[in-house]
Amino acid sequence: MVGRKDRVYTSGEVARICGVSPDTVARWFDMGQIEGYRLGPGGDRRIPYESLRKFLMNHGIPLSRLEESSCCILVVDDDPYYLDIIPTALHRAGQYDIYTASTGFDAGALVVEHAPHLVILDIHLSDIDGRKVCERIKARPETRHTRILAISGFLEGSAERNLARHGFDDYLKKPFSIDDLVARVKKLVGDGTSPVGQSETE
């Protein structure tokens, strides 16, 4: 059995750990920001454990992500209906560690404690505008790579288009289908790029 320190990661695995897209990892690799080597005729990128560990430490990304076997998702909504159906759907769709919060205050505490890969965030919370929550998450060095999916039934026009300026990576309008939700989540924590149009943070 290969020990943890002997493990080598693909670009997709590193992307999941860091909460970014594989394209961003490829850019880090090509710019020499993360060390590794290319494998085979296709030149697939490989990042050794110690190189990845060093990169995480230098960029304030929790080392606990190296130990995790599943993706951590935080669902924030003050509507009990969505706090029920979203975790249920995601548990059925994949191997996710899911936490829930009904207020921006509770969400902040959970973000600090768990540094989730993805936050599904309702814009209109009872105690704070979700856009401010998003900005605060992206402002923290430890969670600046966290992907954030906005959900709302009340945004129109310019409000939708301006979400990327606040740091959101995607937007899903309520009511939404479970299939659409699962597809967006897999894209954000897997190999997707931001449909909202936000460029990746280096």
Residue, then its C-alpha position, 0 to 999 in steps of 0.5 A: m500500500v502506498g503511504r500518504k507521503d508517497r502519494v502523487y495527486t492528479s490536477g483534478e484531485v488537487a483542484r478538489i482539495c484546493g476548491v478551484s478548477p483543474d485549469t487553475v491547478a494547471r496554471w499554478f503548475d505551469m507557472g512553477q507555483i506548485e511543483g510536480y512532473r509530467l507523466g506519459p505521452g500526454g504530459d499529464r501533471r502529477i503533484p507529489y504529496e510533499s509538494l502539495r502540502k508545502f503549497l497548501m501551507n504557503h497559501g493558507i489552505p487547511l492541511s486537513r483537506l489532505e486527510e479528507s476522503s469526501c468533499c465538504i459542503l456548507v448549505v446556508d438558508d433560512d428556509p427549512y425546506y431548502l435546508d432539508i431538500i438540498p442536503t438530502a439530494l447531495h447525500r444521494a448524489g455523492q460522498y459529501d460531508i454536509y453542514t447546514a446553517s440558517t443564519g449568516f452568523d452560524a455560517g461564519a462559525l462553520v466556515v472557520e471551523h470546516a473551511p468547506h470546499l463549497v458553500i451553497l448560500d441563500i442571498h436573502l438571509s434573515d440576519i445579513d445579506g448573503r452577498k456580504v457573507c460571500e465577500r467575507i468568505k472570499a476575503r479570508p486567506e484560508t477560504r479564498h478558494t472556496r467555491i460559492l453557489a448563490i441561490s435566490g428566488f428574488l434576483e433579477g437583471s443586474a442583480e444577477r449579473n453583478l453576483a460575480r463582483h461579490g465573489f460568487d462562482d455560480y447562481l441558481k434561481k429558486p425554485f430549481s430542480i434537484d438534477d440542476l442543483v446536483a449538476r451545478v455542485k459537481k461542476l463547482v467541486g469537480d472540473g467546472t469553470s465559473p458560469v458566473g464569469q469570475s476568474e480564478t484567484e491565484 
